[in-house]
Amino acid sequence: MPASDDIHRWSAELAGDPASRVFLPLGEALRVRGQLDLARRVAVRGLERHPEDADAHDLLARLHADRGDTEAAVDEWSAALRYAPGHVGALKGMGFVCYRQGKLAEAESYLAQAAAADREDERIGAALARVRAALAAPAPRPSPAPSAGLPHADAAAHTLARPLADRDPIYLFADLIGGGEQAALLLDRDGLVLAGAYVVSGGVDVGQDIGAALTGISDEARRAMRHLGLGDWSSIVFESDAARVAMAPAPDDGIALVAAAPGLPSGLVRRVVERVVERARQWLGVTA
C-alpha cells in the first residue's frame, strides 16, 4: 500500500479515536515525507494523551533532531529512557548526539546498551565500532574555520594520515573534494550525518540541517524511478545559482551528497559523489 494511502487511513483512524496509538506510525510517515511541522503536531497531541509512552517521546526527539534542536531532542530521549530504560531508539539517539558532540565515552555507553538490546541491528554495531575506534585513536577536533567547505585544513591533513578506521569522520572525504567551497556528507537513512561536514560562511556546520531536509529523499527517488519504469536510481545532480549538488545512494539506505561551486561541470561533480560513495562503503566496512 502506498505511503499516502497509509497516511490517509491512519489520519482517519486518529480522527475517529483521538486516543489511538496510530499517531506513532502516522507521525513517522509524515516525518519521512518531510512534513515536519505536521508530524510534530501529531506527536505532541499523541503525547498529551500518552505522556508516558517512550515511543512517542522518541518520535518527538527525532523530529527535534531533524530540525537541528539538539537540546530539545536530548530532553525527549531522556524522557523516553525514564519510562523505558532500555529503549533502543532513545539509546541510539543519545549515542549519536554524544558522538557528534565529541563525548565519545558517553556515546560508547549508550550505543553498547543499544547493541545489547537489539543484536540484529547491524547499524548499531557499526556505529559502536566507529566510536570505539575513535576512543582508541582520538583525533583533535579544532574549531571550524569560516568560509570553508571543511573545518581547519591542518586537522584534515592530520587525520588523513591515519588508517581509514581511525579517521575523524568530519574529514573522511577531505582528500576527495579538495579545498575551496566544496563539501561532502554521508547521511544515514534517518538523515543523520555520519561523516563529512558542510561549513558555510561564519564557520557554521549546516550538515545536520541538510540531513533533516533530505530525510526520506532516497525513498522518494526510488518511488519516482519505479513510477517512470527506469529501475533504481544511481545519482541526481541539481544546479542552482549558489551551488551544484550531486546525490547518490549510499550503503544501508543512506545518502552521499557533494556540493560544489556552480561553475564545475556536472560530470565532474557526479564522479566526485561516486568516489564519496566508495569511500563511505570502505569506511563503513572497515569500522564494522
N, C-alpha and C positions, 0 to 999 in steps of 0.2 A: 504494500500500500504506500503510495507517495507520501512524503512528509507533510505536504499541505493538507492531505486528507486526514492524517493523524491529528494535526493541529486543529482542524475544524471539529473533529469528533471529540477530542479532549476538551476543547473550549465549550462545546455544547454540554458535555457531561458536567463540567465545573459550574456552568451557569445553572444547571438543574440542581446541583448539590454542591454549594459553596464549601462544604466541609470535606469534599472528596480529596484524596491524596493524589489525584490525577494532575494536580498542579505541578508535581515534580517532573514527569515526562514532558508536560506542556512547556514549562519554563526552560527545560534543557533544549527542546526542539527550537524554541524561539531564539535561544542563545546561539545555537549553531547557525541559524539563519541570519544572525547579526542584528536581530531586533532586541537590542539590549535593554532599552527603556521599557518595552512591553514585558520582556522576560523578568525584569526586576520588579515590576508591579505585581506580576503573578506570584513571584517568590515571596514578596513582602506580605501580600494578602494571605498566602498559604501559611506563613509563619505566625500571623495573627491568630489563626485557628489551631495551629500545631506548634506552639512555641518551643517544645522540647524535642522536635523532630530533627535529628542530626543531619539527615539527608537534605532537609530544607536549608539548614544553616550552610551546608557545603555548597549547595546550588547558589545561594546568595553570595557566598565568599568568592566563587569562581566568576560571578558577574562583576563583583567589585574588582577582582584581579584583571578582568578583561578591560575595564575602564581605567586601569592604572592606579586604583586606590588601594595600595598595598596595606595600609593601616586598617582600613575597614575590612579587607579580606581576612587579615590575621584575626581580628575580633570575631568574625563569624566562624572561622575554622577552630578557634579556641573554644567557642560555644559548642560547636559540634563535638569536640573532644570531651567537653564536660559531660555531655549527655550520652556519648558513646565513645569511651576512651580508646577503643581500637578502630575507630572509623578510618578506613583506608583512604578515602578521598581527602579527608582533613589532614591525615598524616602526610600524604603526598604533597598537598598544598603547602603545608608548613615547611616541609623539606625543601620544596622549590624556592620559597621565599628566602629561607635561610641561606640557601646556596647562592642566590643572586645577590644577597647582602654580604657575602663573604664569610658567613658564620658556618664554617664547614663542619665543626664538631656537632653543632645542633642539627644541621642538615643530615649528617650521618645518622644521628639518633632517630630522627623522625622517619627517615627512609628505611632504616633497618627494621623498625617496628612495622612499617607498611609492607615490607618484603616478607616478614614473618607471617603477617595476617593474610597476604594474598601471594602465595608462592607461584601461581600460574601467570602472573602479570610480568612478562619479561622486561617491560619498560622500567618497572621499579628496580629490578635487579641491575639493569644497565645504568640507571641514574645513580644507584648506590655505589656501583663500581667506579663511576667517574668521580664521585665525591671522595671516595677512599683514595683514589689515585692522587687527587689534588691535596688531600691531607698528607700523603706520603711525600709529595714533592711540591710544596706550595710555591706558587709564583707570585711576585709582587703585583699589586693591582693599584697603580697610581691613579691620581685624579685625571679625568678626561681633559684633553686639550681642546680649546674652542675651534670651530670651523674646520672640522676634520671628520672623515668617514670612520676613523678608529680613534681610540684613546692613544696615549703617548707612544710615539714611534720607537723609542728606545726599549720600552717594555715589550713591544711587539717583537722586536729583534731578539730580545732575551728569551721569550717563550718559544719562538720558532726554532731555537737551537735545541729544544728539549724533544724527547721522543713524543710521538703523537698522543699517547695516552696521558702524558703528563702536562700537556699544554694548557695554558689558561684558555678556557672556551671563548673568551672575548676575542682573542687574537687567532682563532683557529683558521680563518680564511685570509689572514693579512697578506700572505705571500701571493695569493691568487688574485686579489683585487688591486694591489699596488697602493699608491698614495692618492692624494687629491681628494675628490669628493665621493669616491666610490664607497660602497658599503655592502655587506653581505650578512644575511641572517639565516639561521636554521630554526624553524618553528616546529613544535610538536603538533599533534592532531587537535589539541585544545587551544592553539595559538600562543603557547608559552615559548619564550626564547630559550633554546638550549645552547646556542653558540652564536658568536658573532655580535656585532653592535651596529647601531645606526646613530651616530653622533651628529647633531646639527649645530648650527651657529649658537654660540653660548655654552658649548660643551655638554648639552643635554642629550642623553641617550633615549631616543624615542622608539627603540626596538619593541618594547612591550606594548606601546600604543598601537604600533603597526600590527603586531601579532593579534591584538584584540580585534582590530578592524578586519583581519583576514580569517577570523575563526569560521570554519566551515567552508572556506573557499574551494578546497580540494573536492569536497563532496559536490558542490555546485558545478564545478568544472566537469566532473565525471558525468553528472546528470545531463549537462548540456551536450557533451560529446555523444552520449548514448542516444539522446533525442535526435541528434543530427546524423546518427549512424556512422560516426567517424572513429569508433574504437576508443581507447583510453587516451588521455591527454599526456603530453610529454613536456611541453613548455608553453608559456604565454609571455609575450612582450607587450608592454604598454608604453606609449610615448606621450609626453606632456611637455609644456614649456620649461618645467623645472627639472625633469629627470627622465631617463629611460630605464624602465624597470622590467626585469625578467623574473619569472617564477617557474618552478618546476617541482614535480612531486619528489619527496624525499622519503627515506626509509620510515617504516612504522606510521604511514599515513601523514607524515609531516610535509612541510613546505620549505623549499630553499628559495631565497629571494636575493637578487642582486640589483642595486640601484647605481646608476652611473650618470655621468654628465649627458645632457640631451644630444650633444654632437657626436657621441660614439656610435658606430654602426650597430644596427640591431643584431647582425650575425655575431659580432664580437661579444656583445653582452650575453647572447644566448650561449656561446661557448664558455664564457666565464661561469654562468649558472650551472652548466653541465659539470664543470670542474668542482664547483662547490658541492654539488650533489655527491660526486665521487668521494671528495674529502670527507663529507658527512658520513657516508657509508663506511669508509675506512675507520673513522674515529669512533663511531658507534660500535663497530665490530671489535676494535681493539679494546675499548673500555668495558665492553661487556664480557 
